[in-house]
Amino acid sequence: MKKTITRREFLKKSMTGAGLAIAVMATPSGFKILSAEEVRKEPPSFSPSVWLHITPDNLVTIVVNKSEMGQGVYTSLPMVLADELDADWKQVRLKVAPADKKYNDPAWGRQLTGGSTSIKHMCQPLRIAGAAAREMLMKAAAEAWSVAEDRCEVRKGVVEYAAGKKQLSFGKLVSRASRLPVPQSPSLKKESMFTFIGMPMARLDIPDKTNGRAKYGIDTFVPNMLYAVLSRPPSYGAKPLSFDKDAAIKIRGVHSVVAIPRGVAVCADTVDAAWKGRDALNVRWDKGVDPNLSNETLDKAFTADLAKKGLIGKSSGDFQKAFEKAATRHEMIFDLPYLYHATMEPMNCTASVRKDRCEIWVPTQFQTAVLGLTEKETGLKPEQISVHTTYLGGGFGRRSEVDVVEEAVQISKVIGKPVKVLWKREEDVKNGFYRPGTSTKAAGGLDEKGRLVAWFHRIVCPSIFSRAMPAAMKNNIDPAAMDCLSDLEYEVPNLEVEYVRIDTPVPVGFWRSVGASHNGFTIESFVDEMAHLAKKDPLEFRLGLLKGRKRASRVLETVAEKAGWSKPVRKGEGRGISWVLAFGTYVAQVAEVSVDKKSGSIRVHRVVCAVDCGPVVNPAILTAQMRGGIIMGLSAALKERMNFSKGGVESSNFDDYPLIRMNEVPEIEVHIIKSTDAQSGAGEPGLPPIAPAVANAVFNATGIRIRNLPMLPDRVKEAMGKA
Amino acid sequence: MISLIINGKSHKVDVTPDVPLLWVIREYLKLTGTKYGCGIGMCGSCTVHIDGKAQRSCQISAGDAQGKKITTIEGIPEDHPVKKAWIKEQVPQCGYCQPGQIMQAIAFISEKPDPTDEEIVSAMNGNLCRCGTYPYIKSAIKLAARGGK
């Protein structure tokens, strides 16, 4: 069944005004609900978003303003609205929102999918829209039948009177309902009344994805489009000294050569001609901004900065004094690598820039930035620009960047034709905005009773926000570098957290779970080491530092119980525990591992996960996100590391940047905690706990502490040799 | 001119024979279910069947594929037990690698109708999934092998 409708179909429906449309907008005094009629009367600058359109053909079209990148928003967001509406799931259709400030995330004022916020930010307005429409449909039916409204009920898209004596479908009621006043405070359902929320509803996008019909950005075709591929600087900041334009133009099918700030583009009728043209260009590049940049120079720079005093990110008590007085003191250093997003769909964008219009097809997480950039590059107004968000073949934060959009828009503008810019995997690996590499120094002090009384945590980390969203910087401190630290739940009387910003030519960006991906590791490794020194069980030690932290304690206790923490591990295996609070969601994991002493390779056999993200919309999607996060986190923990040499990126493809495959994936059990606490997201928080859980399990199995990631067999073997 | 037989249909394409089959399928014939992932045979996103065997279409030239029976994800019926199992087990997340996974799984099951876990892992290990749907892929293959029960 076709579950989406085209833009043309939707516009036709909306413009004719047929049916019932409900808009909800966030105002400082709360959500305001409007009908289509009222929306049309609003000045354009105040134009609210239409989330719901019920038409005489009995279809319920729900607009989704979040990008589908695998996390299930094309199912979970319609679910919450359809539930309040009491629609029949079969009549629900999906409309992907255009890039338009009307469809901004109400909490952010931006159209952006990220930070595990889609459910958290969109649940309320969508529920309100559904509930308001439901009340109007009931009222319309009661009027039509001249009966009391309270004797009417809505069930599966039909309003009924007196237990089914009279029935009218939504489609038959919309015309009357659309003339009614819009209720401003419709009553929302209690949990016991939910029909979809909390159910493992099947995903609407899966049939198309299974049959190869789902359209990703790379699948875009536009009449008369050319392919554009770029020759890109091999080292950071390198500029072209010369290139052979004529040789490229001579290739059959090549149309033009365009130099843009990010490289030299060859445009051609076919993609193979474009690549042949690029080879023929033979670009000579200058040396770039730091021709000696390599793994070694980066390591040196991080190590040097680790000796510097940082900005204070958080502090309580007097760390120095408490540390000096401590009965037991322990210091450790953690080095974590830059990481690549590796979306399976490489970066791409199709753009058609004309004098008075621009159209863009792009798998993006950040429509507002696409629009802003296009306005800047073309001088066009937002209403002259259409952005079509396709399916995203993976996002993980990489698609919150608009570098590839900039390329497509600049090239199309120069050549006056639509272009599809396509990156090869090698370009994607080499031109990323990586998860920052970090160096962390941690020091802890225990009193004579083994209590953690002093904790120092200094992180050297490049800044993401200073480039991506400078307004979010707080006193020159990057909030991402402080993830899990600024909101540390462990109760320690004397704490000092420091941030040292390091600037290198390597671009950094948001990588699934952002700062929690590195700080989760250093914090949970540190705490585990301190527990061992205190001669305490790692679970008990953590719980002792989390008195009064109900949600944290509960995920830990749950995961321990489900994993059989109190029972001995199998011979030759080790077990490790960790938990991380990220994006409001509490996740704890236990990993069971064994280590091959000869090769140093780590085998993760089983992972048990407990998650508390408040009330759950779709438990099947939540479980899939936990599993996926664990697998991506395990891939990073065991295998992934960007390599740099000769002033640029050395890594190039999946042969030298390996990802985890099926043979290394453990059994994963996910336990969802029934929670009435604040609702939060699921896309990212499953990832951070796995690396420390595995490292702590390796310690449990071997007595070896692995403080540098990834945990490559050679490193493990070397560490075991030293022990 | 290259002649290709894809999903039972004959196609004449104006392309040089050295172009990898993948790009001819995707960008010339617009059968976009077959995906580009790495171009070096390391990810399996571009997997198609050539004479019934799962092959990486980025690793065979259009010229060499002439005269062979090529099947893409679009050529597999919607009620195929593997596709049905993929939906029943709710395998895809972003979905980009899934056509390749499904093509790999179909060829594998046709050779090994009753596979062990080890055989599944060894058959599917060349197909990457960044979303981490591996446990679901494993379950779907087992379900399809059991005849959907």
Interface residues (C-beta under 8 A of the other chain):
Chain A: E68 M69 G70 Q71 G72 A202 R203 D205 I206 P207 D208 K209 T210 N211 G212 R213 A214 K215 Y216 I218 D219 F221 Y227 T270 V271 D272 A342 T343 M344 E345 P346 Y391 L392 G393 G394 G395 F396 K424 R425 A620 A624 R627 G628 G629 I630 I631 M632 S635 N653 F654 D655 L659 I660 R661 M662 N663 V665 E667 I668
Chain B: V15 T16 V19 W23 R26 E27 Y28 K30 L31 T32 G33 T34 K35 Y36 G37 C38 G39 I40 M42 C43 S45 T72 I73 E74 E78 K83 W86 I87 Q90 V91 P92 Q93 C94 G95 Y96 C97 Q98 P99 I102 I120 V121 S122 M124 N125 G126 N127 L128 C129 R130 C131 G132 T133 Y134 P135 Y136 I137 K138
